Amino acid sequence: MRKRPKQRRPAQVLALSFMSVILAGSLLLSLPFISRGRPLSYLDALFTATSAVCVTGLTVVDTGTFFTPLGQAIIAALIFVGSLGFMTLATTIFVVFFGRRISLQERLVVKEALNQDTLEGLAPLIRSVLRMAVALELAGAALLSLRFVPEMGWARGVFFSLFHAVSAFGNAGFDLMGGYRSLTGMPTDYLVNGTLMFLFIVGGLGFPVIFDLLQNRCRFSRVTLHTRLVVIITAVLLLSGTLAILALEYNNPETMGDLPTGGKLFTAFFTAAASRTAGFSVLENASLLIPTRLLIILLMFIGASPASTGGGVKTTTFALVFIAVVSLIRGRQEPVLLKRRLPLTQTFKAVTIIVAAAGLIFTTTLILTIMENQDFMALFFETVSAFGTVGLSTGITPELSTVSKAALIATMFVGRIGPLTLFIALARPRREEGLHYPEEKLLIG
């Protein structure tokens, strides 16, 4: 009797799907006609593909000047696929265009990718995800074209607008401005930067949150606890980040010191929002004060929300650990939020994610400090940016050695799929033994 082939677990399929898109993208980007001058080395092509698929934005070559329009289009396609997840996109195409039913295995993978608790309603959800992404990106491109089409003409202007809309909604941070400048040459262009900021903030909320807010017409009393928490944490991070950056950089002549008051407030808000995974810059990161960079590192570490286009440990993960700490200090046995008891299993999961993320960041930073003769803060900033799939940099990325680039490739990959997903993919499944061992306490603290 023939043995039935062993099915891969959803976490494994998810990791392999991202890996397969990255490898395909790296092969395409290493082709000679993709670049305007010398061909991209395979390592740099792999780095660029990983950065695009993992919606990070760290670049070893200047996207706006190094690649041909075809190369730039490939990067935009990789960002689009990476932001939605390959399995989510592939399943949607099969359902919408070929009318095929989703198998149980595919449902489990998409459930993992979209961070859902149930298999119910997945087909309508993934269709809605694709429609919303395309609609928002097209709307964003239409607004951006008001600025770029008059300057560049129809063909280039429309392509320029579409590229940046896809990059912004995907929280990728890739740009075509040239010279590794990002948006620093136009910090107070409210039309362009405002449009991009709206796209990456919405993309970072997470699809379940967006749908929940739309279905309940933004009535806070009717939405789920998850949506409430995401909105509250996002608002707190944006407000506190804006005020802190504004206070720290207000008189810095190398960043916002020469801007008018309104421009200072806008660039502070943009920087606080972009630091949470978008990767666009309106201020020179290398010129920011050290306290500002430390604050941005914290924002990059926290990142966006679950089932979004952003990375980081996620807002709810950070909030759950904070809530658990407050509950423990108050003498409660279980964490409580808005008169709802939160499961301890979720708290363990949140702690595991943060510890794993901290361990990965420490390891990668250690490798970079060994291999590079660079300022420690710049290397630490680069590492957290890679893990949080942010893409902000102080400008050292193109100068990194082969080993450091390989370390950052791995960090971007783990940051995108999540440390816990990777552990589950690599671990051997164990059967529940049904045993309860005797309890014994340890001395801690």
N, C-alpha and C positions, 0 to 999 in steps of 0.2 A: 504494500500500500504506500502510495507516494505521500511524502510529508508535505503538509501545507506550508507555503512560505510564511516566514515570520513577519508579521506586520510591524512597521516602525511606529514608535510612539509619536503623538502629535508634536511634542517638543523637538524630537529628532527631525521630523519632516520639515518643521518650521525653520530650524537651523540650516538644514541642507538646501532648502529652497532659496534662502538668502545667499548661501554660499555659491549655488549654481549660477544665480544672476550676477554675482560679483565676478566670478570666473569668466563668464561670457562677456561681460562688460570690459574686463581687463584685456581680453583678446582683441576686441574691437578697437579699443583705445590705443593699442600698441601697433595698429596698422599704419603704414607710412603716410597714406593720404589723409589721415585724420588730423595731422598737425601741419602748421604752416612752414616750419623749418625742419629741424632734425626730428626723427621719429622718437616717440616716448619710449624709454627703457621699460622692460616688463614690470620691474618693481614699482616704478612711478605710475605705470598704467594700472597696476593692481591697487596701489594706494588711492589713486583718483577714483577708480571704480568702487572701491570700498567706501570712500568718503561720500560718493553720490548715492549708492544704494542704502547706506546707513544714515543718509540725510545729515551728514556732519558738516561739510564745507571746508575742511582743512585742505589746502592745495599745495602741491610741490611745484607746479607750473602755473602761470597766470592764465586762467580760463579764457579771458577776453581777448588775449593776443596770441596765445600759443596754438589754440585749436582752430580748425576750419569751422565754418557753419555746420558741417556734417558732424564733426566731433562735438560741438556744443549741443547739437540736437540729440546725440547719443547720451550725453551727460544728463540732459533734461529728461529723457526717457527713463534713464536709470533712477533719477530722483523720484519720478512719478511712480514707478514700480515699487521702489523702496519705501516710499511714504505710505502706500496702501498695503504693502505686503504682497509678495508674489502669489502666494496661495489664495489670498482674498481676491486678487485681480483675476487670476486664472479661473477660479471657480465662478466668478461673476460672468466672465466671457462665455464659459460653457453653458451656464444657465440661461443668460440673456439671448445669446446668438445661436446656440445649438439646441436649446430647450431640453438639455439633459438634466436629470435629477441628481442631486448631490448625495454622494454615498456617505455612510456613517463615518468612515475614516476622514473624508474631506470636511465633514461638519466638525469633527473633533479638532482638526487642524485650524480651521477658521475660528472656532470658539477660542482656541489658544491665542491666535493672532489678535483677535479683537477683545481679548480679556473678558469674555462673557461667562456667566455662571450656568447658563442653560443652553440646550441645543434648540430650543423652540424659537421659531421666527428668524432663523439665521439667513435663509434665502432672501426674504424681503430686506433684511438689514444690510446684507452685502450689496444688494442692488442700490439701496439708498445711499450707502457710503460712496459708491462710484459716482452716482449722479450728483451728490452734493459736492464732491471733490472737483468734478469737471465744471459744474456750474460756478462755483466760487472762483476757480482759476480763470475761467473765461471772463467773469465779471471783473476780476482784478486786472486781467490783461487789457480789457476795454478801457478801464480808467487810466492805466499806465500808458496806453497808446495815445492818449490826449497830450502827453508830454513828449513821447519818443517819436511818434510818426511825423510831426512837423519838423523835428530836428534831423531825422534819418531817412525819411521817405517811407513809403508804405511797406515794402517787403522787409527791410531791415528793422523798421520800427515795430511792426507787428511781431516779428520773431523775438526781438529784444523784450517786448512786453510779455509775451507768452513765457519765455524762459524765466524771467524774474517772478512772474505770478506762480509758476510751478515750483520754483525754488523757495518762495516765501511760504506758500501754503504747506509745502513739505517740510518746513523748518530746516532747510538745507543750508542756506547761506551762500550758495554759489552765486557769483555775479559776473557780468560781462563788461564792467566799467574799465578794466585794464589797469595795469600797474599795481596790482594787489591793494587797490585803494578802497574797495567796497563802496560805501556811500559817503566817505569822508569828504569828498569834493562837493557834496550837496547836502550838508547837514540839516538845512532848514527848508528843503523842498517838501512842503507839506503834502502836495498831491502824491508824489512818488513814495516818499517815506511813510506817509499816513496809510496809503493803500497797502504797502508791504506789511506794515505793522498790524493792520487789521487782519490780513491773511494769516500771518504766523501766530497771532494770539488765538484766533479761532481754531486753526489747525492744532494748536497745543492744548486746547480744552479737552479733546477726545470726542470721537463720534457719538458714543452713548450720551454724553452730556449735552451735545448740540441738539440731538434728536429729542431728548427729554425736555429741554428748554423750549424748543419749537412746538412740541405737542401740547405743552401746558402753558403756552403763550407767555413764557418767562415769569409765571406766577410762582414765587419762591416757596409758598406754602404747599404747593402741589407736587413739586419735583421730588425725586428720590433723595435719600440721605447722601448718596455718593455725589450727586450733582450739587447739592448744597455745599458739601465739603470742598469740592473742586473749585466752585465759584468763590467761596470765602477765602481759601488759601491763595488762589490766583490773585484776587483783589489785594490781599494783605501783602503778598510778595511784590506786586507791581507798585503799590503805594509806598511801602517802606523802602523798596529799592530805589524808586524815583527820588524820594526825599533825601536818602543817604548819599546817592550819587550827586545830586544837586548841591548838597552842603559841602561835600568833599572836593568837587571839581569846579565850584562856582568861580573861583578866582585863578584857576590854573590857565595861564596864557597859552599853553600848548594843546589844550582841549577846547573848553567852552568859555574861557575867560573873556574872549573878545566878542562873543555873541550877545545880542540883546536879551533882555530878561525872558521874553517869550521863547526865544530860540534855545536858551539854557534849559528851560522847563521841558520843552519838547525833546531835546536831545537826551536829557536825563531820563525821561519816560521811555523813549525809544531804546536806550541802552539797557535799562532795567528789564524791559520786555524781551529784547533780543538775546540777553544773557541767559535766558532760561531755555534756550535750545535753537534759536533762529540763526545766529551767527553773522548777521549783517552788522556793520559798524558805521556809525556816524561820527565817532570820535576815534582818534589814533590810540589803539590799545597799548602800544609801547610807551605812550606819553602819559597814560593814566597814573595817578599816584598809587603807591603800594596798598594803602587801605582800600582804595576803590577796586583794585584788582583782587584783593582778598574777598571783598563783598561779591564781586562777579563770580569768583570761584565757587562760593557758597550757592549762588543762584544757579550756576551751571550744574553743580552736583545734584541739587533738588530737581531741576528740569521741569518737564511738562507733566501732563496728566496721563493716566492709563488709557490704552486704546486710541492714542493720538498719533500725530506724525512726529512728535518730539521724543527726546530721550531723557537721561538722568535717572535717578532712583524713583522718580515720580512724586508728585505733590501729596497724594494720599498716603504713600508709604512713609514719607517724612512726617506727615501729620499724625499718622497712627502711632508711630513710635513716641512722638511728643505727647500725645494724649495718654499713652500707656505710662509714661514717666510721671505726668501730672496725677494720674489716678493712683499710682503707687505712693506718691508723696502724700496724697490725701487719705491713704489707708484703704482704698477700695481694692477688692479682689480682682475685678475685671475692668477694662477701660470702658468709659461711657461717653457718648457724644450725643448732644441734643436729645437727651432722655432715651437713648437707644444703647443697649449693651452690645459691644463689639466682640466677636469671637476671638478667643486667645490664639487659635490657630492662625488667624490673619496677622496677629501681633508677632508671632514667631516668624511668619513669612516675611514681614516687613523688616524685622531685625536681621534676618538672614540676608536679605537683599542689601541692606546698608553695610553690614560687615563685609560681605563679598565685594561690594563696590569699593569700600575703603581699602581692602586687601589688594584688589586689582590696581587701583590708583597708586598705592604705595610701591607695588612691584614695578609698574611701568615707569614711575618717576625715578626709582632706583636705577633701572637700566639706562634711562636717559642721562642721569647725572654721571654714571660711569663712562658712557660713550661720548658725551658732548662737553665741550668747553664753553658752556653758556651759563648765564645767570640762573640760579636755582628757581627764582620766582617765574621766569619765562618758561622753564621746563615743566614746572608744576602746573602752570596755567595751561600749557599745551596738552598735558596729560588729562586734566579734568575736562578740558574742552573736547578731547577725543572721546572720553567715556560718556560725557553728557550729550554726545552727537551735536555739539554746538557749532564748532568751526571757528570760534574766535581765536586769534593768534596774535602774538607780539611780533610776528614776521620771521620766525626762525624755521618754519616748516621746510622751505626749500633747501636749507643748509644742513639738515639732519643726515646722519650716517645711515647706512643700510640697515644695521641692527635696530636703530631707533625707529626708522620708518616701519620695520616689520612689527615692532612692539606696539606702535600706534595703530597699525592695521588690525591687530588682534584686539586691542582695546576698543576701537570703534565698533568692531563686529559684536563683541560681548555687550557693549553699551547699547547697541540697537536691539538685539534679541532679548537682552536682559540676563543678568548673572544667574538668576534662579532657573530660567528656561534652559540655559546651557548646562547647569548642574543636573537637571532632570534628564536632559538629552544624553549626558555622558554616564549617568549612574545606572547601575543594574537594578531593575525592579525587584523588590523584595515582597514576599508574601507576608500578610499579617499573621503573626503567630498566635495572637489571642492571649498572650501572656501579660500579666501585670507584675512587674518586679517590685520588691519591697522598696519603700521610700527612705531616703536618708538625706539630710540637709548638709550643705557646705557652708563654710564661712566666706562671705563675700563682702566687698566694700572696704 
